Amino acid sequence: MSPLDPITHSPNGRRRGRGLGLPFRGVTGPLNAITDVPGVAVGFTTLNDPDFHIHTGVTAILPRPVGDLLHPVWAGVFSMNGNGELTGSHWVRDGGWASGPIAITNTASVGIVHHGLIRWMMQRFPEQADGLWLLPVVGETYDGWLNDLCGLHVTEAHAMAAIDAASTGPVAEGNVGGGTGMITYEYKGGTGTASRKVTVRAGDYTVGVLVQANHGRGPWLEIRGVRVGEKLPPEPIWSKETGSIIVVIGTDAPLLPGQLERMARRAAIGIGRNGTPSGNSSGDIFLAFSTANDPGPLPEPPLLSLQAVTNDDLDPLYMAVVESVEEAVINAMLAAETMAGRKGRVVPAIDADAVAALFIR
């Protein structure tokens, strides 16, 4: 059997948006994933134990090869609605960079995953990290509808295993890692990814995104302008928006921290294209990083020198973020599988064939 085309199929065999023929715009990278950005890797620890209603995990994004993870990446952050957590965001906003792996998990596990990331860096870099100021980035969304959130089942070891599992190949989607127990537009959701190729005067670059999608009301769902949530209404779960979405954006384009913050803001347009207004109870928080302008290992050198794409050429990069986030959310939903969780609750996967049929003319 020939391998699945990663542009059209998730690693679990389910069809992605482009595999259904959905009319997403833009040219993807070869994997249509954040790992199309050179050097970026993604790993997962997935916890599923139906007997104890455990459906959760950890997603790890490595912005540099393992040996270079003490080299900061220039970064920017934006909170569209702040009912959630992204550790390290204050320093990203002030200092303009982040270092080490980036992780996403459930709401109750931010602390233990943060601890696990620091322990991993101390073990991986025992001499360089000794006494070094480490402030990893960890985001979260709430999976307590399906998962025994208060059981605190995620451990340091799970966070460290997600880093060790990281690969630069195709990225698993749906019920994996931190996205395992998540719900999107009242259908099963979770982890999704997408990428775009961009050409500006300075050169050819890649923009890739990974989302942990746990947001939206069913009636809001739109795909490429089609009101899917009205035509394929899910059984209501929420009386109001109660979820969140974390978006991580990576690029190899050389950008200044302020430009990366502007990139992060455009994720809001991407999630809005699928129908959400970013509800009051939603934690919609976005991080963008660039692998360019490597400053070397911490601590910072006495003098830093950065190159950057001119502001006048940012529009194609902005559009790449918007299109990739829009597509990644739908890829998360299409890859997800129906899940039974705590208190007898069942959240169905969206019917991919029914979605595709809405676009047949």
SULQUINOR-V246924 format. One line per field, one symbol per residue. ss: DSSP state (H for helix, E for strand, L for the rest). phi: phi as a letter, one per 40 degrees, with the letter a starting at -180 (. if undefined). psi: psi as a letter, one per 20 degrees, with the letter a starting at -180 (. if undefined). A space follows every 50 residues. Layout:
ss: ???
phi: ???
psi: ???
This chain:
ss: LLLLLLLLELLLLLELLHHHLLLLLLLLLLLLLHHHLLLLEEEEEEEEEH HHLEEEEEEEEELLLHHHLLELEEEEEEEEEELLLELLHHHHHHHLEELL LEEEEEHHHHHHHHHHHHHHHHHHLLLLLLLLLLLLEEEEELLLLLLLHH HLLLLHHHHHHHHHLLELLLLLLELLHHHLLLEELLEELEEEEEEEEEEE LLEEEEEEEEEEEELLLHHHLLELLELHHHHLLLLLLLLLLLLEEEEEEE ELLLLLHHHHHHHHHLHHHHHHHLLLLLLLLLEEEEEEEELLLLLLELLL LLLLLLLLLLHHHLHHHHHHHHHHHHHHHHHHHHHLLLEELHHHLEELLL LHHHHHHLLLL
phi: .ccccccbbcdcgcccdcccgccccgbcccbfaccccdgcbbbbbbbbad cbfbaaibbbbbcbddcbccccbcaababcaccabacgcccdcccgabbg cbbbacdcbdcccdccccccccccbcccccgccbaccbbabcbccbbcdc cfccbdccccccccccbccdbcbgcbfccdbcbbfgbcbhcaaaaacbbb dcibbbbbbbbbcabgcdcccbbfgccccccbccccbbcadbbaabbbbb acccbcdccccccddccccccccchccgcdcbcbbbbbbbccfdcgcccd ccbbbbbadcdcbcdccdcccdcccdccccccccccbdbcbcfgcbbccc cccccdccbcb
psi: pqqqoihipqhjiqprghhijplqrrprrhilrhihopipqprqppoonh hjlonaappppoirqgijijoqpqrqqpogpkmapoqihghghghjrqqa qpqpbrgijgghggghgggghhhhmhghiojqopmrpprqrpkihhqmgi iliprghhghhhghiqqjbqpqrcmqbhjgjqppkjrpbcpqrrrqpppr hiaprppqqpqnolrqqgihpqolipmhhhhmprppgqirpjarpppppq qjpoqqghhhhhghhihhhghhhjiqjmrhjpnnppppqpirlojaqqrq rhpqpqqqpqhijhghhghhgghggghhghhgghhqqpppbqkjqpoqqq oghhghhijp.
